Amino acid sequence: MHAGPGCSSLGFGAMRELGPFRVNRDNQTLTRNNHAWNNVANVIFLESPAGVGFSYSNTSSDYDRMGDPLTAQDTYAFLVNWLDRFPEYKARALYIAGESYAGHYVPQLAATILAHNNDTGVILNLKGILVGNPLLDDAKEERGHHEYLWNHGVISDEVWAEIAGHCNFSDDSAYGDDRCYKAITKSQYESEDLDIYNIYAPTCITDNNGSYYSSSQLPGYDPCGEAPTMAYLNLPAVQRAFHARETKWSDCKIFVDFKDSPDTMVPTLKWLIGHGLPVWLFSGDLDSRCPITSTRHAIRDLNLSVTEPWRPWTVSHEVGGYVQQYKGGFTFATVRGAGHTVPTFQPERALILLQSFLKGILPPYEKAK
């Protein structure tokens, strides 16, 4: 499940992150992703809510009432019907994963599944949830974003002092103070030339003639990958191969009024942990949009005791990130050198983290020799 709300799991998740293929610059051919998640699991990329990507509703008024509850209900109905159509998967373990605004989608879907498992004859074999760089708490998110920018030298001491002194990040009145609004405006000015989803990544430069290129080189990463993906998914032959309606495909749909989005998902996470569901969160540590600082603030609100203290985990003799586990099996991990879309920047590390999650064990640590 992908971000937004309103962005495509197919266009982002499948084609630019963890799916089996990436689109080449010719807009027509594909390259295999050696670290695709379907190497270790069967993966469904779900376009959600209705109206995103190739998905649609036969009732256009549905788009005006889209929100968290309807998204959870529709996704639950999809899973039930999909498993009825493919019953050979009913006994398989089900895991739900997502990123960014999926910090809302995934926990609410998990809660919906567990509630229905208790009161209906339909049982979905849910075994855990995994969410990367999640949006969990609006106030903590905003505070963590600016705190991260300051910690990483993007905004000045003076601007951070103004933000910290004048912004109330404990409730909806965070911007009630005009001085807070002015301070945040200054921080946006100071950071506007960066990619907030990875503050150390190159950006995509577009020339007047429409050609585009990367501002610098980062091995394995193409900041202009959106353009060939967009072109490829708009090819009529590709849309027919997907058995999709031929349409003008776009990567994100703007929902003007996305309804019933809770200010915080902490109570839902507490409920899931209390019902014994393994919950893993992870953060690419170069993301400033939904950064590690925001996630840490939200985790503190869970008030869980630590069972496995903070330690590094390794991949190919390098630190892949850090991990800590809490009472109830709740786990938080970081992925070193990754931005908002972790598998885009660190595909091997993302796959190792997924494998650990599926096995129910913390990612490995091999001490340097």
C-alpha positions as CSV (number, residue, x, y, z in Angstrom):
1,M,0.0,0.0,0.0
2,H,1.4,3.3,-1.0
3,A,1.5,6.9,0.1
4,G,-0.4,10.1,-0.6
5,P,-3.2,9.6,0.2
6,G,-3.7,8.9,-3.5
7,C,-0.4,7.7,-5.0
8,S,0.0,4.5,-7.0
9,S,1.4,1.3,-5.6
10,L,2.0,0.1,-9.1
11,G,3.8,3.2,-10.4
12,F,5.9,3.8,-7.3
13,G,6.1,0.5,-5.3
14,A,6.2,-2.0,-8.2
15,M,8.0,0.0,-10.9
16,R,10.4,2.1,-8.9
17,E,10.9,0.3,-5.6
18,L,10.4,-3.3,-4.8
19,G,8.8,-4.9,-7.9
20,P,10.5,-7.3,-10.3
21,F,11.1,-4.7,-13.0
22,R,12.3,-1.1,-13.6
23,V,11.5,0.9,-16.7
24,N,14.4,1.9,-18.8
25,R,15.0,5.4,-20.3
26,D,13.7,4.3,-23.6
27,N,10.2,4.3,-22.0
28,Q,9.5,0.8,-23.5
29,T,11.8,-1.8,-22.1
30,L,12.3,-3.2,-18.6
31,T,15.3,-4.2,-16.5
32,R,15.0,-6.9,-13.8
33,N,15.3,-5.8,-10.2
34,N,17.5,-8.5,-8.6
35,H,16.3,-7.5,-5.1
36,A,12.6,-7.6,-5.8
37,W,10.4,-8.6,-2.8
38,N,8.7,-11.3,-4.9
39,N,12.0,-13.2,-4.6
40,V,10.9,-14.2,-1.0
41,A,7.1,-13.7,-1.0
42,N,4.0,-13.5,-3.2
43,V,3.3,-9.7,-3.6
44,I,0.0,-8.0,-4.4
45,F,0.4,-4.3,-5.4
46,L,-2.9,-2.7,-4.5
47,E,-4.0,0.5,-6.1
48,S,-5.9,2.1,-3.3
49,P,-8.2,4.0,-2.6
50,A,-10.5,3.7,-5.7
51,G,-9.5,6.2,-8.3
52,V,-5.7,5.8,-7.8
53,G,-3.7,4.5,-10.8
54,F,-5.8,2.2,-12.9
55,S,-8.4,1.6,-10.2
56,Y,-11.8,3.3,-10.4
57,S,-15.3,3.3,-9.0
58,N,-18.5,3.0,-11.1
59,T,-20.0,5.6,-8.8
60,S,-18.2,8.9,-9.3
61,S,-19.6,10.3,-6.0
62,D,-17.4,7.8,-4.2
63,Y,-14.4,9.9,-4.9
64,D,-16.0,12.7,-2.8
65,R,-16.3,10.6,0.3
66,M,-12.9,8.9,0.2
67,G,-11.1,8.7,3.5
68,D,-9.4,6.3,5.9
69,P,-12.5,4.3,6.9
70,L,-13.7,3.7,3.3
71,T,-10.2,2.8,2.2
72,A,-9.9,0.1,5.0
73,Q,-13.4,-1.3,4.2
74,D,-12.8,-1.4,0.4
75,T,-9.4,-3.0,0.9
76,Y,-10.8,-5.6,3.3
77,A,-13.5,-6.4,0.8
78,F,-10.9,-6.8,-2.0
79,L,-8.8,-9.2,0.1
80,V,-11.9,-11.4,1.0
81,N,-13.0,-11.5,-2.7
82,W,-9.5,-12.1,-4.0
83,L,-9.0,-15.1,-1.6
84,D,-12.4,-16.5,-2.7
85,R,-11.2,-16.3,-6.3
86,F,-7.8,-17.9,-5.4
87,P,-8.6,-20.2,-2.5
88,E,-5.2,-21.9,-2.7
89,Y,-3.8,-18.8,-0.8
90,K,-6.4,-18.8,2.0
91,A,-4.2,-20.8,4.4
92,R,-1.0,-18.8,3.6
93,A,0.3,-16.3,6.1
94,L,-0.8,-12.7,5.2
95,Y,1.5,-9.7,5.8
96,I,0.6,-6.1,5.0
97,A,3.3,-3.6,4.1
98,G,3.4,0.0,2.9
99,E,5.1,3.3,3.3
100,S,4.4,6.9,4.2
101,Y,0.6,7.5,4.4
102,A,0.4,3.7,4.7
103,G,1.2,4.6,8.3
104,H,-2.6,5.1,8.3
105,Y,-3.7,2.6,5.7
106,V,-1.9,-0.5,7.1
107,P,-2.7,-0.3,10.8
108,Q,-6.4,0.5,10.1
109,L,-6.7,-2.3,7.6
110,A,-5.0,-4.7,10.1
111,A,-7.5,-3.6,12.8
112,T,-10.4,-4.1,10.4
113,I,-9.1,-7.6,9.6
114,L,-8.7,-8.6,13.3
115,A,-12.1,-7.2,14.2
116,H,-13.8,-9.1,11.3
117,N,-11.9,-12.3,12.2
118,N,-13.6,-12.2,15.6
119,D,-17.2,-11.5,14.4
120,T,-17.5,-13.2,11.1
121,G,-16.9,-16.7,9.6
122,V,-14.2,-15.3,7.3
123,I,-10.7,-15.6,8.7
124,L,-7.8,-13.8,7.1
125,N,-4.5,-15.3,8.3
126,L,-2.9,-12.0,9.2
127,K,0.6,-12.5,10.7
128,G,2.1,-9.0,10.8
129,I,2.4,-5.5,9.4
130,L,5.5,-3.6,8.1
131,V,5.5,0.1,7.4
132,G,8.4,2.3,6.2
133,N,8.8,6.0,6.9
134,P,5.3,6.1,8.2
135,L,3.0,9.1,8.8
136,L,1.8,8.3,12.3
137,D,1.0,11.5,14.1
138,D,0.4,14.9,12.5
139,A,1.9,17.0,15.2
140,K,4.9,14.8,15.8
141,E,5.4,14.5,12.0
142,E,5.6,18.3,11.6
143,R,7.9,18.7,14.6
144,G,10.2,15.8,13.5
145,H,10.4,17.2,10.0
146,H,11.8,20.6,11.1
147,E,13.9,19.0,13.8
148,Y,15.5,16.7,11.2
149,L,16.3,19.5,8.9
150,W,18.0,21.4,11.7
151,N,19.9,18.3,12.9
152,H,21.2,17.8,9.4
153,G,22.4,21.3,8.8
154,V,19.6,22.3,6.4
155,I,18.0,25.1,8.4
156,S,19.8,27.5,10.7
157,D,20.0,27.5,14.5
158,E,18.0,30.7,14.5
159,V,15.1,29.4,12.4
160,W,14.9,26.2,14.5
161,A,14.9,28.3,17.7
162,E,12.0,30.3,16.3
163,I,10.1,27.1,15.3
164,A,10.8,25.3,18.6
165,G,9.9,28.5,20.6
166,H,6.7,29.5,18.8
167,C,5.1,26.3,17.4
168,N,2.9,24.0,19.6
169,F,3.5,20.5,18.2
170,S,1.2,18.8,20.7
171,D,-2.2,19.4,19.1
172,D,-4.0,20.9,16.1
173,S,-3.1,24.5,17.1
174,A,0.5,24.0,16.0
175,Y,0.2,26.9,13.6
176,G,-2.1,29.1,15.7
177,D,0.7,31.4,16.4
178,D,1.6,33.8,13.5
179,R,5.2,33.7,14.6
180,C,5.2,29.9,14.2
181,Y,3.9,30.3,10.6
182,K,6.5,32.8,9.7
183,A,9.3,30.6,11.2
184,I,8.1,27.5,9.2
185,T,8.0,29.7,6.1
186,K,11.6,30.5,6.6
187,S,12.5,26.8,7.0
188,Q,10.8,26.1,3.7
189,Y,12.8,28.8,2.0
190,E,16.0,27.4,3.3
191,S,15.3,23.8,2.2
192,E,13.4,24.4,-1.1
193,D,16.3,23.3,-3.4
194,L,16.6,19.9,-1.8
195,D,14.7,16.7,-2.4
196,I,12.9,16.4,1.0
197,Y,12.5,12.7,0.4
198,N,16.3,12.2,0.4
199,I,18.2,15.3,1.3
200,Y,21.5,13.9,0.1
201,A,20.2,12.6,-3.3
202,P,20.6,14.2,-6.7
203,T,17.6,15.9,-8.3
204,C,16.1,15.7,-11.7
205,I,16.9,18.6,-14.0
206,T,14.5,19.4,-16.9
207,D,15.8,21.5,-19.8
208,N,13.7,23.9,-21.8
209,N,13.6,21.4,-24.6
210,G,12.0,18.8,-22.4
211,S,15.0,16.6,-21.9
212,Y,16.0,15.6,-18.4
213,Y,19.0,14.4,-16.5
214,S,20.3,13.8,-13.0
215,S,22.1,16.7,-11.3
216,S,24.8,14.2,-10.1
217,Q,25.3,10.5,-9.9
218,L,24.2,8.2,-7.1
219,P,24.9,4.5,-8.0
220,G,21.7,2.6,-8.6
221,Y,19.4,5.6,-8.3
222,D,17.7,7.6,-11.1
223,P,15.9,10.8,-9.8
224,C,14.3,11.1,-13.2
225,G,12.7,7.6,-13.0
226,E,9.2,9.0,-12.8
227,A,9.3,10.1,-16.5
228,P,9.9,6.7,-18.1
229,T,7.5,5.0,-15.7
230,M,4.8,7.5,-16.6
231,A,5.4,7.0,-20.3
232,Y,5.5,3.2,-20.0
233,L,2.3,2.9,-18.1
234,N,0.5,5.1,-20.6
235,L,1.4,2.9,-23.5
236,P,-1.8,1.4,-24.9
237,A,-0.1,-2.0,-25.3
238,V,1.0,-2.0,-21.7
239,Q,-2.5,-1.0,-20.4
240,R,-4.0,-3.8,-22.5
241,A,-1.5,-6.3,-21.1
242,F,-2.5,-5.2,-17.6
243,H,-6.2,-5.8,-18.6
244,A,-6.8,-2.2,-17.4
245,R,-9.1,0.3,-18.9
246,E,-7.3,2.4,-21.5
247,T,-6.9,5.7,-19.7
248,K,-4.5,8.6,-19.1
249,W,-2.6,7.1,-16.2
250,S,-1.1,9.3,-13.5
251,D,1.1,8.5,-10.5
252,C,-1.1,10.3,-7.9
253,K,-4.7,11.3,-7.7
254,I,-5.5,14.4,-5.6
255,F,-8.4,13.9,-3.2
256,V,-9.5,17.4,-2.3
257,D,-11.1,16.4,1.0
258,F,-9.8,13.1,2.3
259,K,-12.1,12.3,5.1
260,D,-11.8,10.9,8.7
261,S,-8.0,10.9,8.8
262,P,-7.0,10.6,12.5
263,D,-4.5,13.0,13.9
264,T,-2.6,10.1,15.4
265,M,-2.4,6.3,14.8
266,V,-0.7,5.6,18.2
267,P,-4.0,4.3,19.8
268,T,-4.5,1.9,16.8
269,L,-0.9,0.7,17.0
270,K,-1.4,0.1,20.8
271,W,-4.5,-1.9,20.0
272,L,-2.8,-4.1,17.5
273,I,0.2,-4.7,19.7
274,G,-2.1,-5.6,22.6
275,H,-3.8,-8.1,20.4
276,G,-0.5,-9.8,19.7
277,L,0.1,-8.7,16.1
278,P,3.8,-8.2,15.2
279,V,4.2,-4.6,14.2
280,W,7.5,-3.5,12.5
281,L,8.3,0.1,11.5
282,F,11.4,1.2,9.7
283,S,12.9,4.5,8.6
284,G,15.2,5.3,5.8
285,D,17.6,7.7,7.6
286,L,17.9,10.3,4.8
287,D,14.2,11.1,4.5
288,S,13.1,14.5,5.9
289,R,9.4,14.2,4.9
290,C,8.5,11.4,7.3
291,P,11.9,11.2,9.1
292,I,13.2,9.0,11.9
293,T,12.8,11.9,14.3
294,S,9.0,12.0,13.8
295,T,8.7,8.2,14.1
296,R,10.7,8.2,17.3
297,H,8.4,10.8,18.9
298,A,5.4,8.7,18.0
299,I,7.1,5.5,19.3
300,R,7.7,7.2,22.7
301,D,3.9,7.7,23.0
302,L,3.5,3.9,22.8
303,N,5.1,3.7,26.2
304,L,6.6,0.3,25.6
305,S,9.6,-1.2,27.5
306,V,12.7,-2.2,25.5
307,T,13.4,-5.9,25.3
308,E,16.2,-5.9,22.7
309,P,18.3,-2.7,23.0
310,W,19.5,-0.6,20.0
311,R,22.1,-2.3,17.9
312,P,23.4,-2.2,14.4
313,W,22.4,-4.8,11.7
314,T,24.6,-5.6,8.8
315,V,24.5,-6.5,5.1
316,S,27.6,-7.5,3.1
317,H,30.0,-6.5,5.9
318,E,28.5,-3.0,6.2
319,V,26.1,-1.5,8.7
320,G,22.7,-1.7,7.0
321,G,21.0,0.2,9.8
322,Y,20.0,-0.1,13.4
323,V,17.2,-1.9,15.2
324,Q,15.5,-2.1,18.6
325,Q,12.7,-4.3,19.8
326,Y,10.0,-3.6,22.4
327,K,7.6,-5.5,24.6
328,G,4.9,-7.2,22.6
329,G,7.2,-7.8,19.6
330,F,7.0,-4.2,18.4
331,T,10.2,-3.5,16.3
332,F,11.7,-0.3,15.0
333,A,14.6,-0.4,12.5
334,T,16.5,2.1,10.4
335,V,17.9,1.6,7.0
336,R,21.2,3.4,6.5
337,G,21.6,5.5,3.3
338,A,17.9,5.3,2.3
339,G,15.4,8.0,1.7
340,H,11.6,8.0,1.9
341,T,11.2,5.1,-0.5
342,V,13.7,2.7,1.1
343,P,13.9,0.0,-1.6
344,T,14.6,2.6,-4.3
345,F,17.8,3.7,-2.5
346,Q,18.9,0.5,-0.7
347,P,17.3,-2.5,-2.5
348,E,19.5,-5.1,-0.9
349,R,19.1,-3.8,2.6
350,A,15.4,-3.5,2.2
351,L,15.1,-7.1,1.1
352,I,17.2,-8.3,4.1
353,L,14.9,-6.4,6.4
354,L,11.8,-7.9,4.8
355,Q,13.3,-11.4,5.1
356,S,13.9,-10.8,8.8
357,F,10.4,-9.5,9.3
358,L,8.9,-12.6,7.6
359,K,11.0,-14.9,9.7
360,G,10.1,-13.0,12.9
361,I,13.7,-12.4,13.8
362,L,15.8,-9.3,14.1
363,P,18.0,-8.5,11.1
364,P,21.5,-10.1,11.4
365,Y,24.6,-8.5,12.9
366,E,28.0,-9.6,11.8
367,K,30.8,-7.8,13.6
368,A,33.5,-6.3,11.4
369,K,36.8,-8.3,11.5
